[in-house]
């Protein structure tokens, strides 16, 4: 599921060189790159999340930790809470039909 989300984000952003003249495309590509690795600051994270509706980078950290092992039980519990809240939000979401 995480892989599908990553692929859809990459497809949605398009090739980086295609938007070289478009500042919005450059900014979106930059934000997606930061989302996958790490934002340089909390301000950039908030700006990118609000501007492009990107998911939390914590999602990717949790997915990686689940695969490679959690640093400690606090990180494991934080990921459990994060996914529980995301699951609740999905359950409360609007169904179009």
Secondary structure, 3 states (H helix, E strand, C coil): CHHHHHHHHHHHHCCHHHHCCCHHHHHHHHHHHHHHCCCCCHHHHHHHHHHHCCCCCHHHHHHHHHHHCCCCHHHHHHHHHHHHHHHHHHHCCCCCC
